[in-house]
Amino acid sequence: MSLFSKDKILYFLKTKESLSEADTNKSIKLISADGICSTSMGTLQGGVFLSAFAIAIGANNYEIGLIATFTFLSQLVQIPGLLLVRAFKVRRPIVLACALISRLLWVFIMLIPVIFINAGVSFLLQWLVIAMVAGAMAGPAWNSLLRDVLPPDRMGAIMSRRMMFSTIAALLLTLAGGWFVDWWKGFSPATAMYAYSILFGLGLLFGLYGIFIISRIPEPKMDLDASQSLVDMFAGPVKDLNFRNLLVFSSIWTFA
């Protein structure tokens, strides 16, 4: 059966009135597994490896700083992402489509040392910002889906366990990736940048497997008040004192 067959498309668009206990337990396992895949992808395609790769192709200090800002700037597109959720009233297909586009765009970045070596740092910046924007577009749909799938009384424990396993994976992959880059440079100095392409490719595989995992998460029907305006939707949470305190803390933490 084709991935894009009518039955598959209908499956991705299908929602359930409510989730059974079996659905919930299945979702918890899948969300934990996706956490490992997503963090592994982010570790191999970001942080020290992305910065080192950018420097290797000639990025200056300003361009390295620009790359760091893309993560935060791309979050602005969560507003249109929210409009997508309100328009289609499903979350899983939006997450899958945005994540797939975002992750496949890394093919262009992977091929820079092989095909696009003369394209310059601007080529890297171009595809990087487009990939981040596409990925951030899925944010509202993903957060909404998590809220409806995970039991409220167990959400803290589930997400903390997810973060624990993800952190372990990130630690191991950072150490292994650093060793691999050094080994490759010693093995083939003339093709040193290929080591980063291999790490980016491995990150892509983690990302694609994460998409497969997300596709298996059952989606409950949305409880959405279509009459509520976008302004009211934004203003509602801000009226809560605890949420305002969280915003202040998050802003200071992110700045630091």
Disulfide bonds with the S-S distance in Angstrom:
none
